[in-house]
């Protein structure tokens, strides 16, 4: 009888333990950043002519975003970051593209967007680009392209495209450009010193 009572008590305890409500904590899914993919038309030190000055050309500086406010914030930020990196190589920014020896162009896709034909003609397709309905170029969020052109915008000496740089806005706000400088060192690291 004692064995049956003991067995019954153990069984009741097991049932009660199984029915107890312990909150289940679900782990938040942490999305890993997309790996960076970099392609280049060549080694800048081999394909670029000697130059010391560069400028911007609005026809070759694009931030593709769904909201115009994003474009207005990121365009000067990207220019400032490129200027900061180019200074480390001894290059000087001049205001007038006609007085510069080189024009630096960039395209950054802040969102997945469909670009117009002008953008595709100037920058082409990049890693991660797909065509929607076979016609429109689509630049995936995180696509970043750089080009080095003559000051008339007629000859492209060099270009590079990077896929996977999706944290630019976060880098601007939190990291004060440290990741952007790392990205630029990957893309422009082989740029020769100014005047070479």
Buried (B, 14 or more C-beta within 10 A) or exposed (E): EEEEEEEEEEEEEEEEEEEEEEEEEEEEEEEEEBEBBBEBBEEBEEBBEEBBBBBBBEEBBBBBBEEEEBBEBBBEBBBEBBBEBBEEBEBBBBEEBEEBBBBBBBBBBBBBBBBEEEBBEBBBBBBBBEEEEEEBBBBBBBBBBBBBBBBEBEEBBBBBBBBBBBBBBEBBEEEEBEBBBBBBEBBBEBBBEBEE
